Amino acid sequence: MRFFDFFALSVLAIVPILWCRSRLPQINRNPPITDAQAVRIGALISAILCAVYIYRYVVYR
């Protein structure tokens, strides 16, 4: 893997978690989304994005 791949994977791993943690608790919802739930949702999105990126890398290299 090249440097760009490591950079892309780190961005795909970190950004969804930070975005979900900052934005999801602000949604007016009953019951509200807690920080822990937002981090779990972000981690799930992050894992899916990283898996797609790695799959694309393996198939198309």
PERAFEN-V74713 format. One record per residue. PHI is phi as a letter, one per 20 degrees, with the letter a starting at -180 (NA if undefined). OMEGA is omega in radians with two decimals (999 if undefined). Layout:
PHI;OMEGA + PHI;OMEGA
//
This chain:
NA;3.13 + e;3.13 + g;-3.13 + f;3.13 + f;3.08 + f;3.11 + f;-3.14 + f;3.12 + f;3.13 + f;3.09 + f;3.13 + f;-3.14 + e;-3.00 + e;-3.00 + f;3.14 + f;3.13 + f;-3.14 + f;-3.13 + f;-3.14 + f;-3.13 + f;-3.11 + e;-3.01 + d;-3.02 + f;3.12 + f;-3.12 + e;-3.12 + f;3.09 + f;-3.06 + b;3.12 + c;-0.02 + f;-3.10 + f;3.09 + e;3.13 + e;3.11 + f;-3.13 + f;3.10 + f;3.12 + f;3.11 + f;3.11 + f;3.11 + f;3.10 + f;3.11 + f;3.10 + f;3.10 + f;3.13 + f;3.14 + f;3.12 + f;3.14 + f;3.12 + f;3.12 + f;3.10 + f;3.14 + f;-3.14 + f;3.10 + f;3.10 + f;3.14 + f;-3.11 + f;-3.07 + f;-2.99 + d;-3.14 + e;999
//
